[in-house]
Amino acid sequence: EVGARILRFPPNGPSDETQEIGMVWRLNRPYGPKAKDICHLWPLFSLFSTDRLSPLDDCLLKQVIDFRKESPTDFILCKLIYPIIECYFSLILKLGYQVECNAQNFMVGLSESFDIVSIVIRDLGRFEKDITIRKSLGLPVNYNSYPYKCISQGDELYQIRHSFAFDFKLNYYVIAPIVASICDNYYLQQSVIDKKIKNYMTRYTELLPSDYFPPDGKWYKHERILLVEKRPYVGICNPKYR
């Protein structure tokens, strides 16, 4: 994101409220140390989605793996899932930023030969600033947008927000569909891949504060309802990757 504008419409009468329209500008090219190697940039969901114009085609993920003649398990773990995990936890542990993962905001940068060379994140406005972690890292915590997207220890939903972002958004929305797709397409045993992912996750979750996740041992999500005003969290037993 390189800029934003908000257009405010004043009320027409005493009972009307001010209306707002917001817009965000984004660069059409990612930036970073590997940006020069990126020839194709795809949203993550395109890897496992069905092409509505060619519904009988294999998903893009299978097409890429077959084109590159690589091991399906090694490819999704080493080129895709492990880098996503590293990216997610690096933001938390080094900067105190918690990204709310969506399969359209995580993107993959591919080389000319369709090798995944970079994980790209967009929609930076959805980052949550973990004030407690940033203070522990000695980083600034004065945000002009405070308290928007700021969380800190003592907040009622502090630990639940951690679980929601990690267990629900990262694991349920991003990682689980990749694993399901690869297992369906190559008839792989999902429990074996899940165990590898969980073991890899552990090296990062062990670096988090001991009270980072809810003490009840549950993971939290929203039900499949229209979220208009209230956003009720539902606790589920047995987190998948922790």
Residue pairs with C-beta under 8 A, 6 or more apart in sequence:
1 24
1 25
1 26
1 122
1 123
1 124
1 125
2 25
2 26
2 27
3 24
3 25
4 22
4 23
4 24
4 25
5 22
5 23
6 20
6 21
6 22
6 23
7 20
7 21
7 22
7 23
8 18
8 19
8 20
9 18
9 19
9 20
9 21
10 18
11 17
11 18
24 125
26 122
29 35
29 38
30 38
30 41
30 107
30 109
30 118
30 120
32 118
32 120
34 109
34 117
34 118
35 109
35 118
37 109
37 111
37 117
37 118
38 109
38 110
38 111
38 117
38 118
38 120
39 110
39 111
39 112
40 109
40 110
40 111
40 114
41 107
41 108
41 109
41 110
41 120
42 60
42 107
42 108
42 110
43 103
43 104
43 105
43 106
43 107
44 103
44 104
44 106
44 107
44 108
44 174
44 178
45 103
45 104
45 177
46 60
47 59
47 60
47 61
47 64
47 80
47 108
47 178
47 181
48 59
48 60
48 61
48 177
48 178
48 180
48 181
49 59
49 60
50 59
51 57
51 60
57 63
58 66
58 185
59 181
59 185
61 76
61 178
61 181
61 182
61 185
62 181
62 182
62 185
62 186
64 75
64 110
64 114
64 116
65 72
65 75
65 76
67 114
68 75
68 113
68 114
68 115
72 182
72 185
72 186
72 188
73 182
73 188
73 193
76 178
76 179
76 182
76 193
77 193
77 196
77 197
77 200
79 115
79 116
80 108
80 116
80 178
81 175
81 178
81 179
81 197
81 200
82 200
83 116
83 119
84 106
84 119
84 170
84 174
84 175
85 197
85 200
85 201
85 204
86 204
87 119
87 121
88 99
88 101
88 166
88 170
89 204
89 207
91 97
91 98
91 99
91 127
92 98
92 130
92 133
92 208
93 204
93 207
93 208
94 137
95 134
95 137
95 139
96 129
96 130
96 131
96 132
96 133
96 134
96 136
96 137
96 139
97 127
97 128
97 129
97 130
98 127
98 128
98 129
98 130
98 151
98 161
98 162
98 165
99 105
99 121
99 126
99 127
99 128
99 165
100 126
100 127
100 128
100 165
100 169
101 165
101 169
101 170
101 173
101 174
102 123
102 126
102 169
102 173
102 174
103 173
103 174
103 177
105 121
105 122
105 123
105 126
106 119
106 120
106 121
106 174
107 119
107 120
107 121
107 122
108 116
108 118
108 119
108 120
109 116
109 117
109 118
109 119
109 120
110 116
110 117
111 117
125 149
126 149
127 149
128 149
128 150
128 151
128 161
128 165
129 141
129 143
129 149
129 150
129 151
130 151
130 152
131 141
131 150
131 151
131 152
132 151
132 152
132 153
132 158
133 209
134 140
134 141
135 141
143 150
151 157
151 158
151 161
152 158
153 211
155 161
157 233
159 211
159 212
159 213
159 214
159 215
160 214
160 220
160 233
162 212
162 213
162 214
163 213
163 214
163 218
163 219
163 220
163 239
164 220
164 221
164 222
164 233
166 213
166 219
166 242
167 219
167 220
167 221
167 239
167 240
167 241
167 242
168 219
168 220
168 221
168 222
171 239
171 240
171 241
172 221
172 240
175 197
175 241
176 240
179 190
179 193
179 194
179 197
180 190
182 188
182 193
183 189
183 190
183 193
194 240
194 241
197 241
198 240
198 241
198 242
201 241
201 242
202 242
205 212
205 242
213 239
213 242
214 220
214 235
216 235
217 237
217 239
218 235
218 236
218 237
218 239
219 235
219 236
219 239
219 240
220 233
220 234
220 235
220 236
221 233
221 234
221 236
222 231
222 232
222 233
222 234
223 232
223 234
